[in-house]
Amino acid sequence: MAKKLTVALAGLGNRGKDAYAPAALKFKDKMEIVAIADWDPDKVEEVAKTYDVPRDKCYSSVEEMLEQDQLADVMFITTQDRQHVGHAIPALRKGYHLLLEKPVSPDLDECRELVKVANECKRKVVVCHVLRYTPFYTKLKEVLDAGTIGDVVTVMGIENVGYWHQAHSFVRGNWCNSDETSPMILQKCCHDMDLYLWLTNKTCKSVSSFGSTYLFKSENAPEGAAKRCMDGCLAKENCPYDAEKFYIEHERMGIKSGHTGWPLEVLALHPTLETITEAIKTGPYGQCVYYCNNNVVDHQVVNLEMTDGSTMSFTMSGFTNDNSRYAKIMGTMGEIVADMKANTLEIKVFGKQPEVIDISKLAQNLSGHGGGDIRLVEEFVDMILEDREPTKAITSLENSVESHYIALAAEKSRVEGGTCIALENIRNA
């Protein structure tokens, strides 16, 4: 049998436990999880049982795991944003290759230091820009690279965060406060910054941006609102952000509909009506959205000038019904409307009849970031096992941090009232 890739799993949150670890069950002949670390003993116990990880290879923290001699070929680092580099650098020096959850870091110096250490240690680091691996964006890249619409001159993109996702992750949840995690435009949208650079083969010259926390603050709380949704809130009936409506009653993601996956698995390891109700009563996900410790924006626009004179505009909004991405890409010979919710690419070459490509007919599994999560892990595993250079989809760490430079430049511009920021100054600061 060919050698299996051994994996040390650092962090058992939603991305580590539920997005990437299951690849070890799907690709049993290629990879095996041999060590795990997390502060939650219940998660450690469950994951150890699922993947047959020995008790003596289960650790109560990533720091404890990193004190050991190298335990595996690679480490999947899926801890919180500001922990990534602090875990990645010692892991590289131990000899691990890394699959690193995005963002790398909200600190520019940390991003640069990680690139430096990875090169010194001659280790491969792949950042989890999972959307590159989706059938949707893989096909869009193929169409653009074929020159179907000529040279790309203008891109208009939007990330529809979804009102419920905004409230769950960025008001009540782990990424609500940029002082503790990352700015919204980096945490949520470095995906998008990376995608548009990759899709168009372009480099950014300068950025300007505007945005704010428009709604989710105490002065906007409706009359009668309670600090917690289940504490006799008098505004409950007309509030779309009510936690009971989200996590219990919602027809698609509520526990009463039989749903037990994301986001419920964030509230309770084993979601039931009882555990979810208790989480809403006592935990952060039952807080009123107007009284949370949040400071990240709920809407933001970014304008990008590229080095070849082309332009891009990008909007992130938490005030959308759906959680999806949409782009209109305009070239010298035609345009493409890319609608990820509909899973269609509408190609309009000038002077010809439009063509619609239905991505759902090209792929069977579109779960997990549109099918990107599992394909990312397989690509990474194959790259390490075959000791080869990255494919078109898998990017170098140097290319990955370019999206971070753009996002952090956008945040600097936003904070400074829309000042135009030259990317050269960010890269070389």
PyMOL commands that set and color helices and strands:
alter all, ss='L'
color gray80, all
select helices_A, chain A and resi 14-20+23-26+41-51+55-57+62-66+81-94+108-121+130-133+135-145+163-171+184-187+190-200+218-220+236-238+243-249+255-257+264-267+273-282+284-286+289-291+359-361+367-385+397-415+423-427
alter helices_A, ss='H'
color red, helices_A
select strands_A, chain A and resi 5-10+31-37+58-59+74-77+97-100+125-127+152-160+204-212+299-306+311-317+324-331+334-339+344-349+355-358+421-422
alter strands_A, ss='S'
color yellow, strands_A
deselect
rebuild
show_as cartoon
